[in-house]
Amino acid sequence: MSPAEAPSAPAVFLPWDTDFFGFRIGRATAPQLTPASTQHLLAWSAAERLRCLYFFADPNCATTLSCAHDARFKFVDFRLEFSLDLQRIPAPPAPANIRPASAADLPALEALSRAAHTDTRFFKDSQFPADRAAELYAAWLRRDFREHRIFTLDTNAAPAGYITCQIDPATRLGRIGLIAVAPAARGSGHGRHLLQGALAWFQFSGCREVRVVTQASNLVAQRLYQSAGFKTAEVAATFHRWF
């Protein structure tokens, strides 16, 4: 077979995830499977010596779901991606208690992040060590502080929540990464305030669209985004395949 005829790689190796968890991890690139593509994917994973493969599957494709089941992929959750067209909404006011996070806030925000995201796929799949799953979100927070933007919410002069934001400089697409409110501060609309502060920043920065991903099991997050005008853009079934 000539190089031009060789099948393309069905997945990508993930260096950051691999370094963080300490074993080799990859992600399938196509949302659908056939019996032939499944065998190609498994063979590629074996050649790459993967320990875990992420697969975000098209939930409307019966063949894909059957192939995933037969190949012993482990269902974890449904991944929901929401989108908001900022050109269709009035500019939201930034709440007074929302401000950019500072380095002094990081220890408190990291502690919150370790306990706030236990409804995510890394906690639901027990083959990921729980302590590393918790530390993943602290590392995510630190990265977003260095490279993107974090807004925090003050109650009694202490940071009681956060939302992380980034903007693709080429497309001006905004993305929300993480959002959390401390347990003692929940039920007072602080999540809505954090979201309003982020949307105000995105609009001020010239973004046309904002996207965010959450899980189907996270009803609180879904209601928050829907109340702000976000619409469902994509749905995927999340699988992990362990080797």
C-alpha positions as CSV (number, residue, x, y, z in Angstrom):
1,M,0.0,0.0,0.0
2,S,1.4,3.4,-1.0
3,P,1.6,6.2,1.6
4,A,-1.3,8.0,-0.2
5,E,-3.5,4.9,0.2
6,A,-2.6,4.2,3.9
7,P,-5.5,4.7,6.2
8,S,-5.3,7.8,8.4
9,A,-4.8,7.5,12.1
10,P,-8.2,6.9,13.8
11,A,-7.2,8.6,17.0
12,V,-4.7,11.1,18.5
13,F,-2.3,10.6,21.3
14,L,-2.8,13.0,24.2
15,P,0.5,14.1,25.8
16,W,-1.0,16.3,28.5
17,D,-3.4,13.7,29.8
18,T,-0.7,11.0,29.6
19,D,1.7,13.1,31.6
20,F,-0.9,14.0,34.2
21,F,-2.3,10.5,34.9
22,G,0.9,8.6,34.3
23,F,-0.3,6.2,31.6
24,R,-0.8,6.6,27.9
25,I,-4.1,8.1,26.7
26,G,-5.6,8.8,23.3
27,R,-8.8,10.1,21.8
28,A,-10.7,8.7,18.8
29,T,-11.2,11.4,16.2
30,A,-14.4,10.2,14.4
31,P,-17.8,10.1,16.1
32,Q,-19.0,7.0,14.4
33,L,-17.8,3.4,14.2
34,T,-18.2,0.5,11.8
35,P,-16.9,-3.1,12.5
36,A,-13.9,-2.4,10.2
37,S,-13.1,1.1,11.7
38,T,-13.4,-0.4,15.2
39,Q,-10.8,-3.0,14.5
40,H,-8.5,-0.3,13.0
41,L,-9.0,1.9,16.1
42,L,-8.2,-1.0,18.5
43,A,-5.2,-2.0,16.5
44,W,-3.9,1.6,16.5
45,S,-4.4,1.8,20.2
46,A,-2.5,-1.4,20.8
47,A,0.4,-0.1,18.6
48,E,0.4,3.1,20.6
49,R,0.4,1.1,23.8
50,L,-2.6,3.1,25.2
51,R,-3.9,2.4,28.6
52,C,-7.1,4.4,27.9
53,L,-8.9,5.7,24.9
54,Y,-11.6,8.4,25.0
55,F,-14.4,8.1,22.5
56,F,-17.1,10.8,22.0
57,A,-19.7,8.9,20.0
58,D,-22.7,9.9,17.8
59,P,-25.6,8.7,20.0
60,N,-27.9,8.6,17.0
61,C,-25.9,6.0,15.2
62,A,-27.0,2.5,16.2
63,T,-24.1,0.8,14.4
64,T,-21.6,3.0,16.4
65,L,-23.3,2.1,19.7
66,S,-23.3,-1.6,18.9
67,C,-19.7,-1.6,17.8
68,A,-18.7,0.3,21.0
69,H,-20.6,-2.3,23.1
70,D,-19.1,-5.3,21.3
71,A,-15.6,-3.8,21.6
72,R,-16.0,-3.4,25.4
73,F,-16.1,0.4,25.5
74,K,-17.3,1.7,28.8
75,F,-20.1,4.2,28.7
76,V,-19.5,7.1,31.1
77,D,-22.1,9.9,30.4
78,F,-23.5,12.1,27.7
79,R,-21.5,15.1,26.8
80,L,-23.6,18.2,26.0
81,E,-22.2,21.3,24.3
82,F,-24.2,24.5,24.5
83,S,-23.9,27.6,22.3
84,L,-24.9,31.2,22.8
85,D,-25.1,33.7,20.0
86,L,-23.9,36.9,21.7
87,Q,-25.2,39.0,18.8
88,R,-28.8,38.0,19.7
89,I,-28.7,39.1,23.3
90,P,-28.3,42.5,25.0
91,A,-25.0,43.2,26.7
92,P,-25.3,41.7,30.2
93,P,-24.2,44.0,33.0
94,A,-21.2,42.7,35.0
95,P,-22.3,42.1,38.6
96,A,-20.4,44.2,41.2
97,N,-19.1,41.2,43.2
98,I,-17.4,39.6,40.1
99,R,-13.7,40.4,39.5
100,P,-10.6,38.9,37.8
101,A,-8.9,36.3,40.1
102,S,-5.5,37.2,41.5
103,A,-2.6,35.0,42.5
104,A,-3.7,35.4,46.1
105,D,-7.0,33.7,45.3
106,L,-5.5,30.6,43.8
107,P,-5.1,28.5,47.0
108,A,-8.8,28.9,47.9
109,L,-10.0,28.4,44.3
110,E,-7.8,25.3,43.9
111,A,-9.2,23.8,47.1
112,L,-12.7,24.4,45.8
113,S,-11.9,22.9,42.4
114,R,-10.7,19.7,43.9
115,A,-14.2,19.1,45.4
116,A,-16.5,20.8,43.0
117,H,-16.4,18.6,39.9
118,T,-17.1,15.1,41.2
119,D,-20.0,14.7,38.7
120,T,-17.6,14.6,35.7
121,R,-16.4,11.6,33.7
122,F,-13.1,11.2,35.5
123,F,-14.8,10.6,38.8
124,K,-17.5,8.4,37.3
125,D,-14.9,6.1,35.9
126,S,-13.4,4.4,38.9
127,Q,-10.3,3.4,36.9
128,F,-9.1,6.9,37.1
129,P,-7.6,7.4,40.7
130,A,-10.0,9.8,42.6
131,D,-7.1,11.8,44.0
132,R,-5.7,12.5,40.5
133,A,-9.2,13.3,39.1
134,A,-9.6,15.9,41.9
135,E,-6.1,17.3,41.2
136,L,-6.9,17.5,37.4
137,Y,-9.3,20.4,38.1
138,A,-6.8,22.2,40.2
139,A,-4.3,21.9,37.4
140,W,-6.9,23.1,34.9
141,L,-7.6,26.1,37.1
142,R,-3.9,27.0,37.3
143,R,-3.5,26.6,33.6
144,D,-6.4,28.9,32.9
145,F,-5.0,31.5,35.4
146,R,-1.7,31.5,33.5
147,E,-3.0,31.4,29.9
148,H,-6.6,32.6,29.9
149,R,-8.9,34.4,32.3
150,I,-10.6,33.5,35.6
151,F,-13.3,35.5,37.3
152,T,-14.1,35.0,40.9
153,L,-17.0,35.9,43.1
154,D,-16.5,37.6,46.5
155,T,-18.7,37.0,49.5
156,N,-17.5,38.5,52.8
157,A,-14.3,39.5,51.0
158,A,-13.4,35.8,50.3
159,P,-13.5,34.1,46.9
160,A,-16.5,31.9,46.9
161,G,-16.6,30.7,43.3
162,Y,-15.0,31.0,39.9
163,I,-15.6,30.7,36.2
164,T,-12.8,30.2,33.7
165,C,-12.9,31.7,30.2
166,Q,-10.8,31.6,27.0
167,I,-11.0,33.1,23.6
168,D,-9.7,31.7,20.3
169,P,-7.8,34.6,18.8
170,A,-8.4,33.5,15.3
171,T,-12.2,32.9,15.4
172,R,-13.1,35.0,18.4
173,L,-15.0,32.0,19.7
174,G,-15.4,32.2,23.5
175,R,-15.3,29.1,25.7
176,I,-16.3,28.6,29.3
177,G,-14.1,25.9,30.9
178,L,-15.0,25.5,34.6
179,I,-17.6,27.0,36.9
180,A,-18.1,26.4,40.6
181,V,-19.6,28.0,43.7
182,A,-18.5,27.1,47.2
183,P,-21.1,24.9,49.0
184,A,-21.8,27.5,51.7
185,A,-22.5,30.1,49.0
186,R,-24.9,28.1,46.9
187,G,-28.5,28.8,46.4
188,S,-28.1,32.6,46.2
189,G,-27.7,33.1,42.5
190,H,-23.9,33.3,42.5
191,G,-23.6,30.9,39.6
192,R,-25.8,33.2,37.5
193,H,-23.7,36.2,38.6
194,L,-20.5,34.4,37.5
195,L,-22.0,33.6,34.2
196,Q,-23.2,37.2,33.7
197,G,-19.7,38.5,34.4
198,A,-18.1,36.1,31.9
199,L,-20.6,36.9,29.2
200,A,-20.0,40.7,29.7
201,W,-16.3,40.1,29.3
202,F,-16.8,38.0,26.2
203,Q,-19.0,40.7,24.6
204,F,-16.5,43.4,25.6
205,S,-13.7,41.3,24.0
206,G,-15.5,41.1,20.7
207,C,-16.7,37.5,20.8
208,R,-19.7,36.5,18.6
209,E,-20.4,33.1,20.2
210,V,-19.7,31.4,23.4
211,R,-19.6,27.6,23.9
212,V,-19.6,25.4,27.0
213,V,-19.6,21.7,27.7
214,T,-21.3,19.9,30.5
215,Q,-22.7,16.4,31.3
216,A,-26.3,15.2,30.9
217,S,-26.2,14.3,34.6
218,N,-25.5,17.9,35.6
219,L,-29.0,19.3,35.7
220,V,-28.0,22.4,37.7
221,A,-25.4,23.5,35.0
222,Q,-27.9,22.8,32.2
223,R,-30.6,25.0,33.8
224,L,-28.0,27.7,34.4
225,Y,-26.9,27.9,30.8
226,Q,-30.5,27.5,29.4
227,S,-31.7,30.3,31.6
228,A,-29.1,32.6,30.0
229,G,-30.2,31.7,26.4
230,F,-27.7,28.9,25.6
231,K,-29.0,26.3,23.1
232,T,-27.9,22.7,22.7
233,A,-25.4,22.5,19.8
234,E,-24.0,19.0,20.1
235,V,-24.6,15.8,22.0
236,A,-22.2,12.9,22.3
237,A,-22.1,9.6,24.2
238,T,-18.8,9.5,26.2
239,F,-17.0,6.2,26.3
240,H,-13.7,5.1,27.7
241,R,-11.9,2.0,26.4
242,W,-9.3,0.5,28.8
243,F,-6.5,-1.8,27.7
